[in-house]
Structure formats: structure tokens, C-alpha cells
């Protein structure tokens, strides 16, 4: 025969199990909301770490006066895991007049970019940056390095005012 005292003990056990299950469910729900944040932060940290190891140095930026004007940028890939290198040539107002992207090539190798000046104004500076790729395929542009461009007028050419 079951007495009232035994029923009361069983009720306490059921209540304790239900409280534990509710606590576990709450933890699972909170983790479901927070996990994407942690994954994104980890991915961004991975890309920043790769950028710390990248060292791309612009060697030269030569603007050739012609019809059309062209620009040649030489970049040395000093070290790191850059998948590609991007060069952005800007005019005196800071507007882009030529943007180019090439494969990074081997470490200590030189990459040459050749492009046509498409914007208006005189090419003044080039910013060069390595591009790294994360484990999930996301791309990040590392901090750029900037140098001034020099003008070259071919024989018989007329230097542009500047």
C-alpha cells in the first residue's frame, strides 16, 4: 500500500527533474543565439591574424603619358599568406583612377600591374594591399601601404602639367 508520504517524495523528484530540464533548455536557447556571434568573431580574428603576417611593399608607380594614359605598378610580396594583391591609384583629389588585382605570386617575388588610367585627374599615389582568404572562403583586405607615383613621358611625348 502506498502512503501519502511516498507520493509526496515522488512529486519532489519529478519537480527537480523538470527544473533541471528547463535549465538545460534555457542554456541551449541562449547558446543558439550566442554561437553565431562567437563564430563570426573567431573568423574575423583568423583573418586579422593572417593580415599580420602579410607584407606587400610597393616598389614603383610609373604614370606614362599617352593616349590613353597608363600606369605601371611594381609590388614585392615580402612574406605572408596573401592570395592576391590589389593596387589602387588615386588622383590629387583622392579619387581612384585605376584599380587592379593580381595573384600574389611567390614570397619575395615581384608582381607587375599594368592598367589604363580610367578616371580624371593626374595619378599621384598608389595604395597596395594584400588580400587574404579565410577558412570559409571569406576575403579580407589587409591594411594598405602607399607611395607616390612618378611621371614618365615617352620620347616625343609631352609631359602632363602637374
Secondary structure, 3 states (H helix, E strand, C coil): CCCHHHHHHHHHHHHHHHHHHHHHHHHHHHHHHHHHHHHHHHHHHHHHHHHHHCEEEEEEEEEEECCCCEEEEEEEEEECCCCEEEEEEEECCCCEEEEEEEECCCCCEEEEEEEECCCCCCEEEEEEEEEEECCCCCEEECCCEEEECEEEECCCCCCCCC
